[in-house]
Amino acid sequence: MDIKGLLKALVSGEKTIEAVEAELSGVKPLGFASLDLDRAQRRGVAEVVFGEGKRPQELAEIMVTLHQATGRALATRVSAQAAEETSELISQRDMELSEQLSYHAQARCLTLGADSPSQGRGEVLVLSAGTSDGPVAAEAERVTRYLGHQVARINDVGVAGLHRLLRQVERLQSASVIIVCAGMEGALASVVAGLVDVPVIAVPTSVGYGAHMGGITPLLGMLTSCAAGVVVVNIDNGFGAAYAAAQINRAR
């Protein structure tokens, strides 16, 4: 926060007392939302937008405001149609700014501006048990990269064909943090944790048949993992896994 610049703007009359007070509070009111502009100072990462359920007009306003404050913005769970409409609204406001927009279809992530500068101390590895887990793994990968960390993916290494995973053991053991996305019974996280000495973040996915219960079965399986060192986020929460991995991997 540029306190000196705010004081100069107040003295010159460029900003009102109320405007300066609002900026010093770290909250930017938009009427339909109150943005937490101080979050990067407290958490190390600026506020991220959960896009699902938001109108394109709201997404556009929030992302432009965050970009003005932090130089970048990320919205997750954005449909292709919402991304297109949001991009159009931003281009109507500022064509040059709209050129900094990127939509990542599988991950359903919309970004404005460049990713964060590199700040990791190693590689974050994202595993998916099967192709159907791909969207969750893609979200985890994209958010990890946005947060400034080196990240790679290994796809389709579920326990139904364990030899596929065992071929990757050397690579697993070289990672700093591993994110495992798996549906069905969710056994992959426990198997991976038994092979490595780094944190394993398990993401249960809503992929499976009836008794899978929309992700409850792998969630419970991951929570009761026999291998130590497994932590679990919510069902389909690739964003939460990436955020946790970035905090673990951040060079201090």
C-alpha positions as a Markdown table, in Angstrom:
| # | Residue | x | y | z |
|---|---|---|---|---|
| 1 | Met | 0.0 | 0.0 | 0.0 |
| 2 | Asp | 1.4 | 3.4 | -1.0 |
| 3 | Ile | 0.6 | 5.4 | 2.1 |
| 4 | Lys | 2.8 | 8.3 | 1.0 |
| 5 | Gly | 1.0 | 8.5 | -2.4 |
| 6 | Leu | -2.4 | 8.5 | -0.6 |
| 7 | Leu | -1.4 | 11.3 | 1.6 |
| 8 | Lys | -0.2 | 13.4 | -1.3 |
| 9 | Ala | -3.4 | 12.7 | -3.1 |
| 10 | Leu | -5.4 | 13.8 | 0.0 |
| 11 | Val | -3.4 | 17.1 | 0.3 |
| 12 | Ser | -3.7 | 17.9 | -3.4 |
| 13 | Gly | -7.5 | 17.3 | -3.3 |
| 14 | Glu | -7.2 | 14.4 | -5.8 |
| 15 | Lys | -8.8 | 12.1 | -3.2 |
| 16 | Thr | -11.3 | 12.7 | -0.5 |
| 17 | Ile | -10.9 | 11.8 | 3.2 |
| 18 | Glu | -13.4 | 9.1 | 2.7 |
| 19 | Ala | -11.6 | 7.6 | -0.3 |
| 20 | Val | -8.3 | 7.6 | 1.5 |
| 21 | Glu | -9.9 | 6.1 | 4.6 |
| 22 | Ala | -11.4 | 3.3 | 2.4 |
| 23 | Glu | -8.0 | 2.5 | 0.8 |
| 24 | Leu | -6.2 | 2.5 | 4.2 |
| 25 | Ser | -8.8 | 0.1 | 5.5 |
| 26 | Gly | -7.8 | -2.4 | 2.8 |
| 27 | Val | -11.4 | -2.7 | 1.6 |
| 28 | Lys | -12.7 | -1.6 | -1.8 |
| 29 | Pro | -16.5 | -1.4 | -1.8 |
| 30 | Leu | -18.2 | -2.1 | -5.2 |
| 31 | Gly | -21.8 | -2.1 | -4.0 |
| 32 | Phe | -22.3 | -5.8 | -4.8 |
| 33 | Ala | -18.9 | -6.8 | -3.3 |
| 34 | Ser | -16.3 | -5.6 | -0.8 |
| 35 | Leu | -12.8 | -6.5 | -2.1 |
| 36 | Asp | -10.1 | -7.4 | 0.4 |
| 37 | Leu | -7.2 | -5.5 | -1.0 |
| 38 | Asp | -5.0 | -6.1 | 2.1 |
| 39 | Arg | -5.1 | -9.8 | 1.7 |
| 40 | Ala | -1.8 | -10.1 | -0.1 |
| 41 | Gln | -0.1 | -8.3 | 2.9 |
| 42 | Arg | -1.7 | -10.7 | 5.4 |
| 43 | Arg | -1.6 | -14.0 | 3.4 |
| 44 | Gly | 1.0 | -13.5 | 0.8 |
| 45 | Val | -1.6 | -14.0 | -2.0 |
| 46 | Ala | -4.1 | -11.5 | -3.2 |
| 47 | Glu | -7.9 | -12.2 | -3.1 |
| 48 | Val | -8.9 | -14.8 | -5.7 |
| 49 | Val | -12.4 | -14.7 | -7.2 |
| 50 | Phe | -14.8 | -17.7 | -7.1 |
| 51 | Gly | -16.5 | -17.2 | -10.4 |
| 52 | Glu | -19.3 | -19.7 | -10.2 |
| 53 | Gly | -22.6 | -17.9 | -9.7 |
| 54 | Lys | -21.3 | -14.4 | -10.5 |
| 55 | Arg | -22.6 | -12.4 | -13.4 |
| 56 | Pro | -20.1 | -11.4 | -16.1 |
| 57 | Gln | -20.6 | -7.7 | -15.2 |
| 58 | Glu | -19.6 | -8.6 | -11.6 |
| 59 | Leu | -16.6 | -10.7 | -12.7 |
| 60 | Ala | -15.3 | -7.9 | -15.0 |
| 61 | Glu | -15.6 | -5.2 | -12.3 |
| 62 | Ile | -13.9 | -7.4 | -9.6 |
| 63 | Met | -11.1 | -8.5 | -11.9 |
| 64 | Val | -10.3 | -5.0 | -13.2 |
| 65 | Thr | -10.3 | -3.6 | -9.6 |
| 66 | Leu | -8.0 | -6.4 | -8.3 |
| 67 | His | -5.7 | -5.9 | -11.3 |
| 68 | Gln | -5.5 | -2.2 | -10.6 |
| 69 | Ala | -4.5 | -2.9 | -7.0 |
| 70 | Thr | -2.2 | -5.9 | -7.4 |
| 71 | Gly | -1.2 | -6.1 | -11.1 |
| 72 | Arg | -3.0 | -9.4 | -11.6 |
| 73 | Ala | -6.3 | -11.2 | -11.0 |
| 74 | Leu | -7.6 | -14.8 | -11.0 |
| 75 | Ala | -11.1 | -16.1 | -11.2 |
| 76 | Thr | -11.9 | -19.8 | -10.7 |
| 77 | Arg | -14.9 | -21.9 | -11.8 |
| 78 | Val | -15.6 | -19.7 | -14.8 |
| 79 | Ser | -17.6 | -21.3 | -17.6 |
| 80 | Ala | -16.6 | -20.7 | -21.2 |
| 81 | Gln | -19.6 | -18.6 | -21.8 |
| 82 | Ala | -19.0 | -16.4 | -18.7 |
| 83 | Ala | -15.3 | -16.0 | -19.7 |
| 84 | Glu | -16.3 | -14.9 | -23.2 |
| 85 | Glu | -18.8 | -12.3 | -21.9 |
| 86 | Thr | -16.5 | -11.1 | -19.2 |
| 87 | Ser | -13.7 | -10.7 | -21.7 |
| 88 | Glu | -16.0 | -8.7 | -24.0 |
| 89 | Leu | -16.9 | -6.3 | -21.1 |
| 90 | Ile | -13.3 | -5.8 | -20.1 |
| 91 | Ser | -12.3 | -5.1 | -23.8 |
| 92 | Gln | -15.1 | -2.5 | -24.0 |
| 93 | Arg | -13.5 | -0.7 | -21.0 |
| 94 | Asp | -9.9 | -1.1 | -22.0 |
| 95 | Met | -8.7 | -2.9 | -25.1 |
| 96 | Glu | -5.1 | -3.1 | -24.0 |
| 97 | Leu | -6.1 | -4.5 | -20.7 |
| 98 | Ser | -8.2 | -7.2 | -22.4 |
| 99 | Glu | -5.1 | -8.4 | -24.2 |
| 100 | Gln | -3.8 | -9.6 | -20.8 |
| 101 | Leu | -6.8 | -11.9 | -20.3 |
| 102 | Ser | -6.3 | -15.7 | -20.6 |
| 103 | Tyr | -8.9 | -18.4 | -20.3 |
| 104 | His | -7.9 | -21.9 | -19.5 |
| 105 | Ala | -10.8 | -24.0 | -20.5 |
| 106 | Gln | -10.1 | -27.4 | -18.8 |
| 107 | Ala | -9.2 | -25.6 | -15.5 |
| 108 | Arg | -12.1 | -23.1 | -15.9 |
| 109 | Cys | -9.7 | -20.3 | -14.8 |
| 110 | Leu | -9.7 | -16.8 | -16.1 |
| 111 | Thr | -6.6 | -14.7 | -15.5 |
| 112 | Leu | -5.9 | -11.0 | -16.0 |
| 113 | Gly | -2.2 | -10.0 | -16.0 |
| 114 | Ala | 0.9 | -12.1 | -15.7 |
| 115 | Asp | 1.4 | -14.9 | -13.2 |
| 116 | Ser | 3.2 | -14.1 | -9.9 |
| 117 | Pro | 7.0 | -13.9 | -10.0 |
| 118 | Ser | 8.7 | -17.2 | -9.2 |
| 119 | Gln | 8.9 | -17.8 | -5.5 |
| 120 | Gly | 9.0 | -21.6 | -5.1 |
| 121 | Arg | 11.9 | -23.7 | -3.8 |
| 122 | Gly | 11.0 | -26.8 | -5.8 |
| 123 | Glu | 8.6 | -28.4 | -8.1 |
| 124 | Val | 4.9 | -29.1 | -7.3 |
| 125 | Leu | 3.7 | -32.2 | -8.9 |
| 126 | Val | 0.0 | -32.7 | -9.7 |
| 127 | Leu | -1.2 | -36.3 | -10.3 |
| 128 | Ser | -4.6 | -37.4 | -11.6 |
| 129 | Ala | -5.8 | -40.9 | -11.2 |
| 130 | Gly | -7.8 | -41.0 | -14.4 |
| 131 | Thr | -8.6 | -38.8 | -17.4 |
| 132 | Ser | -12.0 | -37.9 | -15.7 |
| 133 | Asp | -10.1 | -36.3 | -12.9 |
| 134 | Gly | -8.4 | -33.9 | -15.4 |
| 135 | Pro | -10.5 | -30.8 | -14.8 |
| 136 | Val | -9.7 | -30.8 | -11.1 |
| 137 | Ala | -6.0 | -31.5 | -11.8 |
| 138 | Ala | -6.0 | -28.7 | -14.4 |
| 139 | Glu | -7.3 | -26.2 | -11.8 |
| 140 | Ala | -4.7 | -27.3 | -9.3 |
| 141 | Glu | -1.9 | -26.9 | -12.0 |
| 142 | Arg | -3.1 | -23.6 | -13.3 |
| 143 | Val | -3.6 | -22.0 | -9.8 |
| 144 | Thr | -0.1 | -23.3 | -8.7 |
| 145 | Arg | 1.5 | -21.7 | -11.7 |
| 146 | Tyr | -0.4 | -18.5 | -11.2 |
| 147 | Leu | 0.9 | -18.3 | -7.7 |
| 148 | Gly | 4.5 | -18.4 | -9.0 |
| 149 | His | 5.5 | -22.0 | -8.6 |
| 150 | Gln | 7.0 | -24.5 | -10.9 |
| 151 | Val | 4.5 | -27.2 | -11.5 |
| 152 | Ala | 4.1 | -30.3 | -13.6 |
| 153 | Arg | 1.4 | -32.9 | -14.2 |
| 154 | Ile | 1.4 | -36.7 | -14.4 |
| 155 | Asn | -1.9 | -38.0 | -15.8 |
| 156 | Asp | -3.7 | -41.3 | -15.6 |
| 157 | Val | -1.7 | -43.1 | -12.9 |
| 158 | Gly | -4.5 | -44.6 | -10.9 |
| 159 | Val | -4.2 | -47.8 | -8.8 |
| 160 | Ala | -6.1 | -49.9 | -11.3 |
| 161 | Gly | -2.8 | -50.1 | -13.2 |
| 162 | Leu | -0.2 | -49.7 | -10.5 |
| 163 | His | 2.7 | -50.2 | -12.8 |
| 164 | Arg | 1.9 | -46.8 | -14.4 |
| 165 | Leu | 2.6 | -45.1 | -11.1 |
| 166 | Leu | 5.7 | -47.2 | -10.2 |
| 167 | Arg | 7.3 | -46.0 | -13.5 |
| 168 | Gln | 7.2 | -42.5 | -12.0 |
| 169 | Val | 8.7 | -43.2 | -8.6 |
| 170 | Glu | 11.9 | -41.3 | -9.2 |
| 171 | Arg | 10.0 | -38.2 | -10.4 |
| 172 | Leu | 7.7 | -38.4 | -7.4 |
| 173 | Gln | 10.6 | -38.5 | -5.0 |
| 174 | Ser | 12.1 | -35.4 | -6.6 |
| 175 | Ala | 9.1 | -33.2 | -6.0 |
| 176 | Ser | 8.7 | -30.7 | -3.1 |
| 177 | Val | 4.9 | -31.1 | -2.8 |
| 178 | Ile | 2.5 | -33.5 | -4.5 |
| 179 | Ile | -1.1 | -32.9 | -5.2 |
| 180 | Val | -3.1 | -36.1 | -5.9 |
| 181 | Cys | -6.6 | -35.8 | -7.6 |
| 182 | Ala | -8.6 | -39.1 | -7.5 |
| 183 | Gly | -12.2 | -40.2 | -7.5 |
| 184 | Met | -13.6 | -43.7 | -7.2 |
| 185 | Glu | -12.2 | -45.0 | -3.9 |
| 186 | Gly | -9.4 | -42.4 | -3.7 |
| 187 | Ala | -6.6 | -44.9 | -3.0 |
| 188 | Leu | -4.0 | -43.2 | -5.1 |
| 189 | Ala | -3.2 | -40.6 | -2.4 |
| 190 | Ser | -2.4 | -43.3 | 0.2 |
| 191 | Val | -0.2 | -45.2 | -2.3 |
| 192 | Val | 1.8 | -42.1 | -3.3 |
| 193 | Ala | 2.3 | -41.0 | 0.3 |
| 194 | Gly | 3.8 | -44.4 | 1.0 |
| 195 | Leu | 6.5 | -43.8 | -1.6 |
| 196 | Val | 7.7 | -40.2 | -0.8 |
| 197 | Asp | 9.0 | -38.1 | 2.1 |
| 198 | Val | 7.2 | -34.8 | 1.1 |
| 199 | Pro | 3.7 | -33.5 | 1.9 |
| 200 | Val | 0.9 | -35.1 | -0.1 |
| 201 | Ile | -2.3 | -33.0 | -0.6 |
| 202 | Ala | -5.2 | -35.2 | -1.6 |
| 203 | Val | -8.1 | -33.9 | -3.6 |
| 204 | Pro | -11.2 | -36.2 | -3.8 |
| 205 | Thr | -13.1 | -35.8 | -7.0 |
| 206 | Ser | -16.7 | -36.2 | -7.8 |
| 207 | Val | -15.9 | -38.9 | -10.3 |
| 208 | Gly | -17.4 | -42.4 | -9.8 |
| 209 | Tyr | -20.5 | -44.6 | -9.7 |
| 210 | Gly | -23.3 | -44.7 | -7.1 |
| 211 | Ala | -21.6 | -45.8 | -3.9 |
| 212 | His | -18.9 | -43.2 | -4.7 |
| 213 | Met | -21.6 | -40.7 | -3.4 |
| 214 | Gly | -20.4 | -37.8 | -5.4 |
| 215 | Gly | -16.9 | -37.7 | -3.8 |
| 216 | Ile | -17.8 | -38.6 | -0.2 |
| 217 | Thr | -16.3 | -42.1 | -0.6 |
| 218 | Pro | -12.8 | -40.9 | -1.7 |
| 219 | Leu | -13.0 | -38.1 | 0.8 |
| 220 | Leu | -13.4 | -40.5 | 3.7 |
| 221 | Gly | -10.8 | -42.9 | 2.3 |
| 222 | Met | -8.3 | -40.1 | 2.0 |
| 223 | Leu | -9.1 | -38.9 | 5.5 |
| 224 | Thr | -8.4 | -42.4 | 6.8 |
| 225 | Ser | -5.3 | -42.9 | 4.8 |
| 226 | Cys | -2.9 | -45.6 | 6.2 |
| 227 | Ala | 0.1 | -43.6 | 5.0 |
| 228 | Ala | 1.2 | -40.7 | 7.1 |
| 229 | Gly | 1.7 | -37.2 | 5.7 |
| 230 | Val | -1.6 | -37.0 | 3.7 |
| 231 | Val | -3.7 | -33.9 | 4.1 |
| 232 | Val | -7.1 | -33.6 | 2.4 |
| 233 | Val | -9.0 | -30.7 | 0.9 |
| 234 | Asn | -12.7 | -30.6 | -0.1 |
| 235 | Ile | -14.2 | -32.5 | -3.0 |
| 236 | Asp | -13.0 | -31.1 | -6.4 |
| 237 | Asn | -11.1 | -28.3 | -4.7 |
| 238 | Gly | -8.1 | -28.1 | -6.9 |
| 239 | Phe | -7.8 | -24.4 | -6.0 |
| 240 | Gly | -7.5 | -25.2 | -2.3 |
| 241 | Ala | -4.9 | -27.8 | -2.9 |
| 242 | Ala | -2.8 | -25.5 | -5.1 |
| 243 | Tyr | -3.0 | -22.7 | -2.5 |
| 244 | Ala | -1.8 | -25.0 | 0.3 |
| 245 | Ala | 0.9 | -26.4 | -1.9 |
| 246 | Ala | 2.1 | -22.9 | -2.7 |
| 247 | Gln | 2.3 | -22.0 | 1.0 |
| 248 | Ile | 4.3 | -25.1 | 1.7 |
| 249 | Asn | 6.6 | -24.6 | -1.3 |
| 250 | Arg | 7.1 | -20.9 | -0.9 |
| 251 | Ala | 10.8 | -19.9 | -0.4 |
| 252 | Arg | 11.1 | -17.8 | 2.7 |
